[in-house]
Amino acid sequence: MLGPLGAVGPSGPVTLGGGKPRVLLAVLVMRAGEFVSRSELVDALWPEAPPASASESLESYVSRLRTALRASGASSETLVSVPGGYRLVRDGNRFDHELFIALSDGARTALTEGDAEGASDIATQALALWRGPALAGIAEERAVRPDAAELEDRRLAVIETRAEADLAAGRPAEMIAQLSADASRNPTRERIRELLMVALYRAGRQTEALEVYREIRNHLI
């Protein structure tokens, strides 16, 4: 989920095909362990106007997904049919976005408890899980757009947590490049700019810190 959608079974990568199979899997992964009705999946795959053949097409996509999962060595019971819908089995499966969320929470807790080094290490582990923008290629699909946006927001929060931790540990210069890049990509994210300003100042780059301050002030006016 933390990049282009992908899945790996015991024997290798799962071949997912085009956009709709990926949206199907993404919805099932975000609801792993839960019942997902056929009508919800039809709405996810055809948000505007489902064709008359939507139900049959959904069954075809599910069948292809099961075949791809089995080809990768996954259990035939990974994706099960239940009355009125489907469920992606949670037990025995691992999801990168869930590990990321757990690590991001752990990093924030460590920082709150005064463990700057631990917070920086955990945040670095969390960010290392990313392979690109969340759900790249399908992130604008209505069914997964909120989830992709939430993951991206969490990523920025972890960048901020790591920056705060590195500042607390006396390493202001180490996060300047990352903060500068993320400030450029996210001009409305004021906290990143604030941290960049502090990092620049503490690293002895007062002129650049003042310029960031002016940018923040102009944005607020």
Backbone as CSV, one residue per row, in Angstrom:
resi,resn,N_x,N_y,N_z,CA_x,CA_y,CA_z,C_x,C_y,C_z
1,MET,0.823,-1.206,0.000,0.000,0.000,0.000,0.862,1.263,0.000
2,LEU,2.075,1.152,0.500,2.950,2.318,0.635,3.799,2.493,-0.615
3,GLY,3.108,2.758,-1.720,3.727,2.848,-3.025,2.756,2.238,-4.019
4,PRO,3.206,1.871,-5.213,2.318,1.157,-6.133,1.819,-0.120,-5.461
5,LEU,0.516,-0.379,-5.564,-0.058,-1.532,-4.882,0.612,-2.814,-5.352
6,GLY,1.023,-3.630,-4.420,1.648,-4.899,-4.758,1.374,-5.928,-3.679
7,ALA,1.529,-7.176,-4.037,1.358,-8.267,-3.082,2.371,-9.352,-3.418
8,VAL,2.864,-10.002,-2.382,3.860,-11.058,-2.559,3.415,-12.292,-1.782
9,GLY,3.391,-13.420,-2.476,3.066,-14.686,-1.826,4.328,-15.468,-1.533
10,PRO,4.200,-16.655,-0.961,5.377,-17.470,-0.634,6.256,-17.786,-1.833
11,SER,5.658,-17.827,-3.034,6.417,-18.181,-4.230,6.847,-16.978,-5.056
12,GLY,6.404,-15.789,-4.688,6.788,-14.616,-5.445,5.664,-13.608,-5.566
13,PRO,5.865,-12.563,-6.388,4.867,-11.489,-6.526,3.552,-11.988,-7.112
14,VAL,2.480,-11.319,-6.712,1.154,-11.590,-7.254,0.968,-10.710,-8.487
15,THR,0.557,-11.317,-9.608,0.289,-10.571,-10.833,-1.118,-9.991,-10.753
16,LEU,-1.206,-8.654,-10.665,-2.491,-8.018,-10.389,-3.217,-7.512,-11.629
17,GLY,-2.509,-7.222,-12.700,-3.195,-6.717,-13.886,-3.466,-5.222,-13.790
18,GLY,-4.571,-4.782,-14.403,-4.871,-3.363,-14.544,-5.479,-2.697,-13.340
19,GLY,-6.133,-1.555,-13.585,-6.619,-0.697,-12.518,-7.689,-1.316,-11.647
20,LYS,-8.713,-1.907,-12.243,-9.827,-2.429,-11.448,-9.406,-3.574,-10.530
21,PRO,-8.600,-4.535,-10.992,-8.119,-5.555,-10.047,-7.336,-4.968,-8.883
22,ARG,-6.611,-3.890,-9.149,-5.836,-3.257,-8.077,-6.757,-2.547,-7.082
23,VAL,-7.766,-1.876,-7.599,-8.734,-1.236,-6.699,-9.438,-2.291,-5.861
24,LEU,-9.818,-3.394,-6.491,-10.472,-4.489,-5.774,-9.602,-4.970,-4.620
25,LEU,-8.335,-5.255,-4.907,-7.447,-5.739,-3.851,-7.234,-4.677,-2.785
26,ALA,-7.076,-3.418,-3.188,-6.848,-2.353,-2.206,-8.011,-2.241,-1.236
27,VAL,-9.239,-2.306,-1.747,-10.415,-2.227,-0.879,-10.443,-3.408,0.080
28,LEU,-10.144,-4.592,-0.427,-10.154,-5.790,0.427,-9.055,-5.720,1.482
29,VAL,-7.889,-5.189,1.105,-6.789,-5.077,2.065,-7.140,-4.073,3.164
30,MET,-7.694,-2.931,2.789,-8.055,-1.931,3.799,-9.139,-2.449,4.729
31,ARG,-9.896,-3.432,4.269,-10.957,-4.034,5.099,-10.593,-5.467,5.481
32,ALA,-9.326,-5.782,5.534,-8.880,-7.157,5.789,-9.525,-7.717,7.050
33,GLY,-10.044,-8.936,6.923,-10.708,-9.590,8.037,-12.182,-9.262,8.162
34,GLU,-12.650,-8.288,7.372,-14.043,-7.858,7.439,-14.832,-8.363,6.228
35,PHE,-16.125,-8.454,6.408,-17.031,-8.743,5.306,-17.166,-7.503,4.422
36,VAL,-16.974,-7.688,3.124,-17.166,-6.608,2.160,-18.226,-7.068,1.163
37,SER,-19.330,-6.361,1.113,-20.450,-6.810,0.283,-20.156,-6.633,-1.201
38,ARG,-20.853,-7.400,-2.008,-20.713,-7.267,-3.455,-21.111,-5.863,-3.911
39,SER,-22.147,-5.331,-3.310,-22.600,-3.994,-3.723,-21.531,-2.946,-3.422
40,GLU,-20.821,-3.072,-2.300,-19.738,-2.130,-1.981,-18.623,-2.227,-3.008
41,LEU,-18.314,-3.446,-3.411,-17.238,-3.644,-4.378,-17.645,-3.152,-5.763
42,VAL,-18.894,-3.336,-6.125,-19.379,-2.800,-7.397,-19.262,-1.280,-7.391
43,ASP,-19.669,-0.648,-6.294,-19.556,0.814,-6.185,-18.095,1.259,-6.250
44,ALA,-17.194,0.454,-5.672,-15.773,0.802,-5.682,-15.190,0.718,-7.088
45,LEU,-15.599,-0.275,-7.847,-15.036,-0.484,-9.177,-15.698,0.392,-10.239
46,TRP,-16.975,0.693,-10.038,-17.707,1.521,-11.005,-18.451,2.628,-10.248
47,PRO,-17.729,3.640,-9.756,-18.349,4.656,-8.888,-19.365,5.546,-9.588
48,GLU,-19.281,5.671,-10.885,-20.190,6.572,-11.581,-21.464,5.860,-12.032
49,ALA,-21.311,4.893,-12.913,-22.476,4.194,-13.473,-22.101,2.748,-13.742
50,PRO,-22.395,1.844,-12.803,-22.068,0.427,-13.002,-22.770,-0.121,-14.238
51,PRO,-22.075,-0.896,-15.058,-22.715,-1.500,-16.218,-23.682,-2.601,-15.789
52,ALA,-24.527,-3.009,-16.701,-25.487,-4.068,-16.397,-24.776,-5.361,-16.024
53,SER,-23.571,-5.528,-16.534,-22.806,-6.752,-16.285,-21.881,-6.630,-15.077
54,ALA,-22.076,-5.620,-14.228,-21.145,-5.354,-13.118,-20.982,-6.553,-12.200
55,SER,-22.078,-7.204,-11.865,-22.006,-8.332,-10.938,-21.165,-9.471,-11.516
56,GLU,-21.396,-9.779,-12.799,-20.628,-10.842,-13.444,-19.158,-10.439,-13.587
57,SER,-18.920,-9.165,-13.907,-17.538,-8.693,-14.043,-16.810,-8.751,-12.704
58,LEU,-17.511,-8.398,-11.624,-16.906,-8.482,-10.296,-16.484,-9.912,-9.997
59,GLU,-17.356,-10.864,-10.271,-17.018,-12.265,-10.017,-15.799,-12.684,-10.828
60,SER,-15.711,-12.160,-12.054,-14.553,-12.477,-12.897,-13.276,-11.903,-12.295
61,TYR,-13.335,-10.665,-11.825,-12.153,-10.049,-11.208,-11.741,-10.809,-9.948
62,VAL,-12.713,-11.216,-9.150,-12.407,-11.971,-7.932,-11.765,-13.304,-8.295
63,SER,-12.295,-13.971,-9.306,-11.739,-15.251,-9.739,-10.290,-15.094,-10.204
64,ARG,-10.035,-14.032,-10.975,-8.670,-13.795,-11.448,-7.730,-13.491,-10.286
65,LEU,-8.225,-12.745,-9.314,-7.407,-12.424,-8.149,-7.069,-13.681,-7.371
66,ARG,-8.040,-14.541,-7.196,-7.775,-15.810,-6.496,-6.731,-16.635,-7.248
67,THR,-6.863,-16.694,-8.574,-5.904,-17.444,-9.375,-4.502,-16.862,-9.212
68,ALA,-4.405,-15.535,-9.230,-3.104,-14.882,-9.074,-2.522,-15.144,-7.688
69,LEU,-3.373,-15.129,-6.667,-2.901,-15.405,-5.305,-2.383,-16.834,-5.195
70,ARG,-3.117,-17.786,-5.767,-2.668,-19.179,-5.717,-1.363,-19.358,-6.483
71,ALA,-1.233,-18.659,-7.619,-0.009,-18.775,-8.419,1.207,-18.263,-7.656
72,SER,0.989,-17.340,-6.724,2.092,-16.813,-5.924,2.380,-17.672,-4.692
73,GLY,1.633,-18.760,-4.555,1.835,-19.653,-3.419,0.958,-19.378,-2.224
74,ALA,0.047,-18.399,-2.344,-0.850,-18.085,-1.233,-1.908,-19.172,-1.081
75,SER,-2.446,-19.264,0.107,-3.473,-20.262,0.384,-4.721,-20.000,-0.453
76,SER,-5.405,-21.065,-0.831,-6.657,-20.929,-1.577,-7.746,-20.300,-0.720
77,GLU,-7.504,-20.236,0.581,-8.474,-19.641,1.501,-8.129,-18.201,1.857
78,THR,-7.208,-17.589,1.124,-6.835,-16.200,1.419,-7.994,-15.253,1.158
79,LEU,-8.703,-15.479,0.067,-9.867,-14.672,-0.285,-11.072,-15.590,-0.330
80,VAL,-11.973,-15.437,0.635,-13.089,-16.370,0.772,-14.401,-15.689,0.410
81,SER,-15.300,-16.495,-0.124,-16.656,-16.028,-0.406,-17.522,-16.234,0.821
82,VAL,-18.309,-15.238,1.137,-19.293,-15.340,2.214,-20.620,-14.870,1.628
83,PRO,-21.738,-15.258,2.220,-23.023,-14.853,1.642,-23.100,-13.342,1.384
84,GLY,-23.269,-12.977,0.141,-23.419,-11.564,-0.210,-22.142,-10.795,-0.420
85,GLY,-20.982,-11.463,-0.297,-19.743,-10.719,-0.472,-18.501,-11.575,-0.299
86,TYR,-17.416,-10.920,0.137,-16.115,-11.582,0.236,-15.374,-11.082,1.475
87,ARG,-14.343,-11.831,1.846,-13.492,-11.416,2.966,-12.060,-11.833,2.672
88,LEU,-11.149,-10.886,2.798,-9.727,-11.195,2.704,-9.258,-11.598,4.095
89,VAL,-8.740,-12.794,4.210,-8.356,-13.334,5.512,-7.161,-12.557,6.066
90,ARG,-7.238,-12.207,7.327,-6.158,-11.444,7.961,-5.072,-12.360,8.510
91,ASP,-5.458,-13.464,9.159,-4.483,-14.344,9.803,-3.459,-14.863,8.795
92,GLY,-2.190,-14.746,9.148,-1.126,-15.239,8.292,-0.662,-14.254,7.239
93,ASN,-1.347,-13.122,7.111,-0.962,-12.110,6.135,-0.389,-10.887,6.843
94,ARG,0.509,-10.202,6.165,1.103,-8.986,6.711,0.855,-7.837,5.749
95,PHE,0.626,-6.652,6.321,0.288,-5.484,5.520,1.223,-4.338,5.898
96,ASP,1.892,-3.774,4.880,2.900,-2.752,5.177,2.298,-1.513,5.811
97,HIS,1.075,-1.139,5.428,0.492,0.079,5.989,0.180,-0.084,7.471
98,GLU,-0.174,-1.301,7.878,-0.441,-1.526,9.300,0.852,-1.466,10.114
99,LEU,1.937,-2.037,9.569,3.223,-1.942,10.256,3.664,-0.487,10.346
100,PHE,3.461,0.269,9.266,3.819,1.689,9.269,3.048,2.444,10.348
101,ILE,1.753,2.203,10.447,0.939,2.899,11.443,1.408,2.562,12.856
102,ALA,1.715,1.280,13.091,2.194,0.873,14.411,3.528,1.550,14.744
103,LEU,4.424,1.601,13.773,5.719,2.254,14.001,5.560,3.757,14.195
104,SER,4.671,4.373,13.416,4.478,5.825,13.560,3.934,6.157,14.940
105,ASP,3.020,5.338,15.432,2.506,5.546,16.793,3.606,5.338,17.823
106,GLY,4.451,4.323,17.593,5.549,4.055,18.511,6.562,5.183,18.547
107,ALA,6.835,5.783,17.379,7.777,6.888,17.321,7.251,8.085,18.096
108,ARG,5.965,8.367,17.922,5.382,9.513,18.620,5.385,9.285,20.127
109,THR,5.082,8.051,20.539,5.080,7.733,21.972,6.482,7.903,22.552
110,ALA,7.490,7.401,21.841,8.866,7.519,22.326,9.271,8.976,22.468
111,LEU,8.878,9.816,21.502,9.228,11.227,21.585,8.527,11.891,22.762
112,THR,7.267,11.555,22.966,6.504,12.120,24.086,7.129,11.739,25.422
113,GLU,7.713,10.532,25.473,8.326,10.057,26.712,9.769,10.525,26.868
114,GLY,10.242,11.348,25.928,11.578,11.916,26.053,12.693,11.090,25.452
115,ASP,12.357,10.028,24.714,13.376,9.180,24.100,13.584,9.638,22.655
116,ALA,14.382,10.677,22.480,14.574,11.249,21.142,15.277,10.271,20.209
117,GLU,16.301,9.593,20.694,17.030,8.646,19.843,16.115,7.505,19.392
118,GLY,15.344,6.971,20.342,14.425,5.898,20.004,13.361,6.347,19.020
119,ALA,12.856,7.555,19.231,11.837,8.084,18.335,12.380,8.242,16.923
120,SER,13.611,8.751,16.804,14.222,8.926,15.490,14.428,7.590,14.794
121,ASP,14.900,6.591,15.543,15.129,5.265,14.961,13.825,4.637,14.472
122,ILE,12.775,4.715,15.304,11.500,4.104,14.930,10.880,4.822,13.740
123,ALA,10.969,6.160,13.743,10.433,6.929,12.619,11.172,6.594,11.331
124,THR,12.484,6.407,11.427,13.275,6.044,10.243,12.846,4.685,9.712
125,GLN,12.582,3.734,10.613,12.082,2.418,10.191,10.738,2.550,9.483
126,ALA,9.876,3.396,10.013,8.547,3.580,9.420,8.657,4.159,8.017
127,LEU,9.499,5.171,7.848,9.633,5.821,6.547,10.318,4.921,5.532
128,ALA,11.163,3.989,6.000,11.863,3.080,5.091,10.904,2.096,4.412
129,LEU,9.694,1.959,4.937,8.711,1.052,4.334,8.130,1.606,3.037
130,TRP,8.253,2.917,2.823,7.627,3.552,1.671,8.423,3.301,0.400
131,ARG,7.679,3.025,-0.703,8.281,2.774,-2.018,7.829,3.810,-3.045
132,GLY,7.090,4.823,-2.587,6.531,5.838,-3.475,5.253,6.366,-2.870
133,PRO,4.498,7.196,-3.595,3.228,7.702,-3.066,2.273,6.550,-2.735
134,ALA,1.486,6.723,-1.699,0.542,5.675,-1.276,-0.397,5.309,-2.420
135,LEU,-0.485,3.997,-2.691,-1.375,3.465,-3.729,-1.170,4.159,-5.072
136,ALA,0.081,4.414,-5.383,0.413,5.097,-6.634,-0.229,4.391,-7.820
137,GLY,-0.838,5.166,-8.695,-1.499,4.622,-9.866,-2.999,4.493,-9.720
138,ILE,-3.456,4.318,-8.469,-4.905,4.215,-8.231,-5.353,5.150,-7.111
139,ALA,-4.459,5.986,-6.612,-4.762,6.818,-5.443,-5.923,7.775,-5.674
140,GLU,-6.193,8.129,-6.937,-7.275,9.058,-7.227,-8.620,8.361,-7.419
141,GLU,-8.627,7.039,-7.387,-9.898,6.312,-7.466,-10.725,6.603,-6.213
142,ARG,-12.001,6.873,-6.408,-12.831,7.334,-5.293,-12.850,6.355,-4.128
143,ALA,-12.809,5.071,-4.417,-12.923,4.069,-3.360,-11.728,4.055,-2.415
144,VAL,-10.561,4.463,-2.908,-9.352,4.386,-2.081,-8.740,5.755,-1.806
145,ARG,-9.299,6.804,-2.397,-8.722,8.149,-2.245,-8.577,8.567,-0.784
146,PRO,-9.595,8.384,0.066,-9.434,8.794,1.470,-8.331,8.025,2.188
147,ASP,-8.209,6.725,1.900,-7.179,5.918,2.549,-5.788,6.351,2.103
148,ALA,-5.634,6.614,0.799,-4.336,7.072,0.296,-3.966,8.415,0.918
149,ALA,-4.942,9.324,1.009,-4.681,10.643,1.590,-4.312,10.526,3.070
150,GLU,-4.988,9.635,3.789,-4.684,9.466,5.209,-3.278,8.915,5.417
151,LEU,-2.876,7.960,4.580,-1.528,7.406,4.692,-0.482,8.464,4.377
152,GLU,-0.732,9.276,3.354,0.212,10.343,3.020,0.308,11.354,4.163
153,ASP,-0.809,11.656,4.801,-0.797,12.583,5.923,0.014,12.006,7.082
154,ARG,-0.147,10.713,7.311,0.627,10.056,8.369,2.119,10.071,8.044
155,ARG,2.457,9.903,6.768,3.868,9.939,6.377,4.481,11.295,6.722
156,LEU,3.758,12.367,6.401,4.264,13.696,6.728,4.389,13.875,8.240
157,ALA,3.437,13.328,8.985,3.500,13.422,10.445,4.732,12.703,10.989
158,VAL,5.085,11.564,10.373,6.272,10.832,10.824,7.538,11.598,10.468
159,ILE,7.558,12.236,9.301,8.702,13.085,8.951,8.869,14.188,9.995
160,GLU,7.759,14.763,10.415,7.805,15.802,11.440,8.287,15.241,12.772
161,THR,7.813,14.040,13.117,8.239,13.416,14.368,9.742,13.160,14.356
162,ARG,10.244,12.628,13.224,11.684,12.362,13.149,12.486,13.651,13.232
163,ALA,11.989,14.707,12.576,12.691,15.993,12.643,12.721,16.525,14.076
164,GLU,11.596,16.438,14.761,11.552,16.877,16.160,12.524,16.070,17.003
165,ALA,12.588,14.760,16.743,13.484,13.899,17.507,14.944,14.241,17.223
166,ASP,15.274,14.455,15.952,16.658,14.786,15.614,17.062,16.153,16.166
167,LEU,16.120,17.084,16.186,16.403,18.376,16.803,16.656,18.204,18.299
168,ALA,15.827,17.393,18.941,15.993,17.171,20.385,17.305,16.457,20.687
169,ALA,17.760,15.629,19.725,19.018,14.892,19.919,20.236,15.700,19.483
170,GLY,20.028,16.941,19.035,21.137,17.793,18.655,21.697,17.529,17.269
171,ARG,20.819,17.093,16.333,21.264,16.829,14.961,20.468,17.694,13.979
172,PRO,20.587,18.989,14.029,19.757,19.851,13.186,20.052,19.741,11.693
173,ALA,21.302,19.436,11.333,21.676,19.454,9.910,21.194,18.224,9.156
174,GLU,20.898,17.144,9.876,20.651,15.873,9.209,19.315,15.809,8.480
175,MET,18.347,16.618,8.885,17.032,16.508,8.246,16.705,17.666,7.325
176,ILE,17.670,18.589,7.119,17.375,19.782,6.327,16.970,19.433,4.895
177,ALA,17.708,18.536,4.243,17.402,18.198,2.850,16.005,17.589,2.731
178,GLN,15.676,16.667,3.636,14.359,16.027,3.586,13.248,17.044,3.863
179,LEU,13.444,17.871,4.878,12.434,18.871,5.203,12.264,19.884,4.078
180,SER,13.359,20.265,3.435,13.268,21.212,2.318,12.454,20.631,1.179
181,ALA,12.695,19.361,0.861,11.957,18.709,-0.227,10.480,18.590,0.114
182,ASP,10.184,18.199,1.349,8.778,18.025,1.727,8.071,19.368,1.880
183,ALA,8.788,20.398,2.286,8.186,21.734,2.361,7.803,22.223,0.966
184,SER,8.640,21.914,-0.025,8.338,22.310,-1.404,7.139,21.554,-1.943
185,ARG,7.056,20.264,-1.613,5.940,19.449,-2.110,4.640,19.720,-1.375
186,ASN,4.749,20.233,-0.151,3.555,20.442,0.678,3.576,21.863,1.247
187,PRO,3.354,22.858,0.399,3.501,24.266,0.832,2.534,24.684,1.927
188,THR,1.435,23.971,2.111,0.482,24.350,3.160,0.764,23.651,4.489
189,ARG,1.761,22.787,4.513,2.100,22.059,5.741,3.009,22.941,6.587
190,GLU,2.423,23.755,7.441,3.172,24.761,8.189,4.174,24.151,9.167
191,ARG,3.827,23.014,9.759,4.713,22.417,10.750,6.048,22.030,10.131
192,ILE,6.027,21.530,8.902,7.278,21.162,8.237,8.144,22.399,8.037
193,ARG,7.535,23.498,7.624,8.300,24.732,7.430,8.855,25.258,8.748
194,GLU,8.080,25.140,9.796,8.557,25.584,11.108,9.783,24.773,11.537
195,LEU,9.719,23.451,11.349,10.840,22.596,11.718,12.056,22.867,10.839
196,LEU,11.808,23.135,9.553,12.912,23.477,8.653,13.587,24.764,9.110
197,MET,12.790,25.743,9.499,13.340,27.009,9.970,14.223,26.794,11.204
198,VAL,13.746,26.022,12.153,14.513,25.755,13.376,15.800,24.995,13.047
199,ALA,15.688,23.975,12.167,16.867,23.183,11.803,17.924,24.055,11.137
200,LEU,17.501,24.913,10.222,18.443,25.807,9.556,19.123,26.744,10.563
201,TYR,18.345,27.299,11.466,18.886,28.225,12.456,19.919,27.528,13.343
202,ARG,19.569,26.341,13.821,20.476,25.633,14.726,21.700,25.107,13.993
203,ALA,21.596,24.934,12.683,22.745,24.476,11.897,23.632,25.650,11.465
204,GLY,23.293,26.861,11.921,24.106,28.022,11.613,23.779,28.681,10.291
205,ARG,22.624,28.344,9.721,22.231,28.906,8.423,21.094,29.914,8.658
206,GLN,21.433,30.987,9.397,20.431,31.933,9.852,19.737,32.669,8.704
207,THR,20.484,32.995,7.656,19.880,33.730,6.530,18.774,32.896,5.878
208,GLU,19.052,31.607,5.678,18.047,30.725,5.084,16.874,30.518,6.035
209,ALA,17.169,30.441,7.328,16.100,30.290,8.315,15.180,31.502,8.287
210,LEU,15.761,32.676,8.143,14.956,33.897,8.084,14.078,33.907,6.840
211,GLU,14.588,33.407,5.733,13.807,33.356,4.505,12.604,32.421,4.667
212,VAL,12.806,31.283,5.326,11.689,30.365,5.588,10.674,31.028,6.506
213,TYR,11.160,31.772,7.505,10.261,32.505,8.401,9.387,33.472,7.616
214,ARG,9.999,34.173,6.668,9.236,35.121,5.856,8.174,34.390,5.017
215,GLU,8.532,33.231,4.505,7.576,32.453,3.720,6.387,32.034,4.577
216,ILE,6.689,31.598,5.809,5.622,31.202,6.715,4.719,32.407,7.018
217,ARG,5.334,33.529,7.305,4.573,34.726,7.643,3.714,35.183,6.475
218,ASN,4.274,35.169,5.260,3.508,35.579,4.074,2.337,34.650,3.822
219,HIS,2.543,33.372,4.117,1.457,32.415,3.913,0.316,32.656,4.897
220,LEU,0.651,33.101,6.097,-0.363,33.311,7.127,-1.131,34.607,6.918
221,ILE,-0.504,35.560,6.246,-1.164,36.863,6.062,-2.329,36.750,5.087
